[in-house]
Amino acid sequence: MSKTVLIVHAHPDPASLTAQLAASARDVLRGVGHEVIQSDLYAMGWKAVYDERDFPRRRDASRLSFVDESGHAFRTGTQPDDIRTEQAKLLAADAVVFQFPLWWFGMPAIMKGWIERVFAYGLAYGHRGAGNTHRYGEGGLAGKRAMLSVTTGGPADDYAARGINGQLDELLFPITHGTLFYPGMEVLPTHAVHGAGRIDGAGMDAARAALAARLRGLFSDAPIPYRAQNGGDYPGRHLLADDIAPGVTGLRAHLAV
C-alpha cells in the first residue's frame, strides 16, 4: 500500500553525503511506490531561531510564554506561513525520515529549529488541551513512524557500547524518545553511516544499499520498544513502578525488553 514519507534533511553542501543519501532515499521510496515530500532545510533558508516573530498576533504582549503563544498561534491559525507549510507536510506524512550529520552529538541547529517551530503546542504536545496526559506513545503524531538516518565523522567503534563517544542510541535518546516518541510516533532504530569523511566510491555504494534496505522496512520493521506512559508501567505518569525493570536505571529502564 502506498504511503507518504517526508524526508527532512540538513546540510549546507548540496554535494554532501547527507544530500546524496537524502536523494537516494527519495528514489528508493518512490521506487517501491510511496509518495515522497522533502524539506531541504538549508536550501529553503529555513529560519532556525524560535522567537517572538513566530507569534505575530500575541495572546499576551507583556510576557513571552512559548507554550501559551504556540498554542494560541496554532489554534487561531496565525502562525507564519513557513511553519504552516511544514506542518501540512508533517500531517500528510505517514513516516518522517530525518537525514543529518551528527554535529556535537546532536542534529544541526537548523533541524532543531525546524522541530522547535513546527512541533507546536496543540499539535505535537499538549494534544487536544490534555497537557501531559497524552504523551510518550500517545499524542498528536500518533500513528506516524519516524527514523533517524545519521552520518558521523568518526568510526563505528567510537559509538559502540564501550566506545569513547558513547553509544549512539544513548546519545540520540533525547531525539528518539524525547522528541519523536513523546508526541506518539513509532520510532525505528537509528540508521548510521560512520566514517563519512573518509568514504570512497565503494563505501558510498554500500551506504546507499544499506539505507535502501532500511527504508524498505520503514512500515514493517519493529520500532524501538519504548515504554508507553499510559501502558501501566508509570502508574503516576512520572516514575516507573517498582516492579518494572527492578534494579535497572538510566535510559535502559525505559525500554520494554
C-alpha positions as CSV (number, residue, x, y, z in Angstrom):
1,M,0.0,0.0,0.0
2,S,1.3,3.4,-1.0
3,K,2.3,5.7,1.9
4,T,3.6,9.3,2.1
5,V,7.0,9.9,3.5
6,L,8.5,13.2,4.5
7,I,12.3,13.5,4.3
8,V,13.8,16.3,6.4
9,H,17.4,16.8,5.7
10,A,20.1,19.3,6.7
11,H,23.5,20.1,5.3
12,P,24.8,23.3,3.7
13,D,26.6,21.5,0.9
14,P,24.3,20.1,-1.8
15,A,27.1,17.6,-2.8
16,S,27.4,16.3,0.8
17,L,26.9,12.7,1.8
18,T,23.8,13.9,3.6
19,A,22.3,15.3,0.4
20,Q,23.3,12.2,-1.6
21,L,21.7,9.9,1.0
22,A,18.5,12.1,1.0
23,A,18.3,11.9,-2.8
24,S,18.9,8.1,-2.7
25,A,16.2,7.7,0.0
26,R,13.8,9.7,-2.2
27,D,14.5,7.4,-5.2
28,V,14.2,4.2,-3.2
29,L,10.9,5.2,-1.6
30,R,9.4,6.3,-4.9
31,G,10.7,3.1,-6.5
32,V,8.6,1.0,-4.1
33,G,5.5,3.1,-4.7
34,H,5.5,5.7,-1.9
35,E,4.9,9.4,-2.3
36,V,7.8,11.5,-1.1
37,I,7.8,15.1,0.1
38,Q,11.0,16.8,1.2
39,S,12.3,19.6,3.3
40,D,15.8,20.5,2.4
41,L,16.3,23.0,5.3
42,Y,19.4,24.8,4.1
43,A,18.2,25.1,0.5
44,M,14.9,26.5,1.9
45,G,16.7,29.1,4.0
46,W,14.8,27.8,7.0
47,K,14.6,30.2,9.9
48,A,16.1,28.2,12.7
49,V,15.6,30.6,15.6
50,Y,12.3,30.1,17.6
51,D,11.4,33.6,18.8
52,E,8.7,36.3,19.1
53,R,8.4,36.6,15.3
54,D,6.7,33.2,15.3
55,F,3.7,34.8,17.1
56,P,2.6,37.8,15.0
57,R,-0.7,38.1,17.0
58,R,0.4,37.7,20.6
59,R,-2.0,36.4,23.2
60,D,-0.1,38.3,25.9
61,A,2.2,41.1,24.8
62,S,3.6,41.5,28.3
63,R,5.3,38.1,28.7
64,L,6.6,35.7,26.0
65,S,5.3,32.3,27.1
66,F,6.3,29.9,24.3
67,V,3.8,27.3,25.4
68,D,0.9,29.7,25.6
69,E,1.8,31.6,22.4
70,S,2.5,28.5,20.4
71,G,-0.9,27.1,21.4
72,H,-2.7,30.4,20.6
73,A,-1.0,30.7,17.2
74,F,-1.7,27.1,16.3
75,R,-5.3,27.3,17.5
76,T,-6.1,30.6,15.8
77,G,-4.3,29.9,12.5
78,T,-1.9,32.8,13.0
79,Q,1.4,31.0,12.7
80,P,3.8,32.3,9.9
81,D,3.4,30.7,6.5
82,D,6.6,28.7,6.6
83,I,5.5,27.0,9.8
84,R,2.1,26.1,8.5
85,T,3.6,24.8,5.3
86,E,5.9,22.4,7.2
87,Q,3.1,21.4,9.5
88,A,1.0,20.4,6.5
89,K,3.8,18.2,5.2
90,L,4.2,16.6,8.7
91,L,0.4,15.9,9.0
92,A,0.3,14.5,5.5
93,A,3.2,12.1,6.1
94,D,2.8,8.5,7.3
95,A,6.5,8.5,8.2
96,V,9.3,11.0,8.6
97,V,13.0,10.3,7.9
98,F,15.5,12.8,9.4
99,Q,18.7,12.7,7.5
100,F,21.6,14.7,9.1
101,P,25.2,14.7,10.1
102,L,25.9,14.3,13.8
103,W,27.3,17.6,14.9
104,W,28.4,18.0,18.5
105,F,26.5,14.8,19.4
106,G,23.2,16.0,18.0
107,M,21.4,17.3,14.9
108,P,22.4,20.6,13.2
109,A,20.8,23.7,14.8
110,I,18.7,24.3,11.7
111,M,17.0,21.0,12.1
112,K,16.5,21.5,15.8
113,G,14.9,24.8,14.9
114,W,12.6,23.1,12.5
115,I,11.3,20.9,15.3
116,E,11.0,23.7,17.8
117,R,9.0,25.8,15.4
118,V,6.9,23.1,13.7
119,F,6.1,20.9,16.7
120,A,3.5,23.4,18.1
121,Y,1.5,23.2,21.2
122,G,-1.8,21.5,20.3
123,L,-0.1,19.6,17.5
124,A,2.9,17.7,18.8
125,Y,2.4,18.3,22.5
126,G,-0.5,19.4,24.6
127,H,-2.6,17.4,22.3
128,R,-6.3,18.4,22.5
129,G,-5.5,20.5,25.5
130,A,-4.7,17.4,27.6
131,G,-1.4,18.7,28.9
132,N,0.9,15.8,29.9
133,T,-1.9,13.3,29.9
134,H,-1.2,12.0,26.4
135,R,2.5,11.7,25.7
136,Y,5.2,9.1,25.3
137,G,3.3,6.8,22.9
138,E,0.2,9.0,22.5
139,G,-0.3,12.5,21.2
140,G,-0.8,14.5,18.0
141,L,1.6,12.5,15.9
142,A,0.5,9.0,17.0
143,G,0.1,6.6,14.1
144,K,3.2,8.0,12.3
145,R,6.6,6.5,12.0
146,A,10.0,8.1,12.3
147,M,13.6,7.2,11.6
148,L,16.9,9.0,12.1
149,S,19.5,8.5,9.4
150,V,22.7,10.0,10.6
151,T,26.3,10.3,9.3
152,T,29.2,10.5,11.7
153,G,32.8,11.6,11.1
154,G,34.3,9.0,13.4
155,P,34.4,5.2,13.0
156,A,31.7,2.9,14.3
157,D,33.9,1.9,17.2
158,D,33.6,5.4,18.6
159,Y,29.9,4.9,19.0
160,A,29.8,1.3,20.2
161,A,28.6,0.2,23.6
162,R,32.0,0.9,25.1
163,G,33.1,3.5,22.5
164,I,34.8,6.7,23.6
165,N,32.0,8.9,22.3
166,G,29.2,6.9,24.0
167,Q,26.7,4.5,22.5
168,L,24.9,6.1,19.5
169,D,21.4,5.1,20.7
170,E,22.0,6.7,24.0
171,L,23.4,9.9,22.5
172,L,20.3,10.2,20.4
173,F,17.8,9.3,23.1
174,P,16.8,13.0,23.6
175,I,15.6,12.9,19.9
176,T,14.2,9.4,19.5
177,H,12.5,9.3,22.9
178,G,12.1,12.9,23.9
179,T,11.2,14.5,20.6
180,L,9.7,11.8,18.5
181,F,8.2,9.2,20.8
182,Y,6.9,12.0,23.1
183,P,4.2,13.1,20.7
184,G,3.3,9.5,19.9
185,M,5.5,8.5,16.9
186,E,6.7,4.9,16.4
187,V,10.5,5.4,16.2
188,L,12.6,2.9,14.3
189,P,16.1,2.1,15.3
190,T,18.6,4.7,14.1
191,H,20.4,4.1,10.8
192,A,24.0,5.3,10.8
193,V,26.9,5.7,8.3
194,H,30.2,6.1,10.1
195,G,33.5,7.5,8.9
196,A,31.7,9.9,6.5
197,G,34.8,12.0,5.9
198,R,36.8,9.0,4.5
199,I,34.1,7.3,2.5
200,D,35.1,6.3,-1.1
201,G,33.1,5.2,-4.1
202,A,32.6,1.6,-2.8
203,G,31.7,2.9,0.6
204,M,29.1,5.2,-0.9
205,D,27.6,2.3,-2.8
206,A,27.4,0.3,0.4
207,A,25.9,3.2,2.3
208,R,23.2,3.6,-0.4
209,A,22.4,-0.1,-0.3
210,A,22.2,-0.2,3.5
211,L,19.9,2.8,3.6
212,A,17.7,1.3,0.9
213,A,17.4,-1.9,2.9
214,R,16.3,0.0,6.0
215,L,13.8,2.1,4.0
216,R,12.1,-0.9,2.5
217,G,11.2,-1.9,6.1
218,L,10.1,1.6,7.1
219,F,6.5,0.4,7.5
220,S,7.2,-3.2,8.6
221,D,10.2,-3.2,10.9
222,A,9.7,-3.2,14.6
223,P,10.1,0.2,16.4
224,I,12.3,0.8,19.4
225,P,10.3,-0.7,22.3
226,Y,9.9,2.4,24.4
227,R,7.5,2.1,27.3
228,A,4.3,4.0,26.8
229,Q,3.4,6.4,29.6
230,N,-0.2,5.1,29.8
231,G,0.5,1.4,29.4
232,G,0.7,0.8,33.1
233,D,4.5,1.0,33.7
234,Y,4.3,4.5,35.0
235,P,1.4,4.5,37.5
236,G,1.6,8.2,38.3
237,R,2.8,9.1,34.8
238,H,6.3,10.1,36.1
239,L,8.1,7.2,37.7
240,L,8.4,3.6,36.7
241,A,6.6,1.2,39.0
242,D,8.8,-0.6,41.5
243,D,8.2,-4.0,39.9
244,I,9.1,-2.8,36.4
245,A,12.7,-3.5,35.5
246,P,13.8,-3.7,39.1
247,G,17.4,-2.6,39.6
248,V,17.6,-1.1,36.1
249,T,18.2,2.7,36.0
250,G,19.0,5.2,33.3
251,L,17.9,5.1,29.7
252,R,17.7,1.3,29.6
253,A,14.9,1.3,32.1
254,H,12.6,2.9,29.5
255,L,13.0,0.0,27.1
256,A,10.4,-2.8,27.4
257,V,12.9,-5.6,26.7
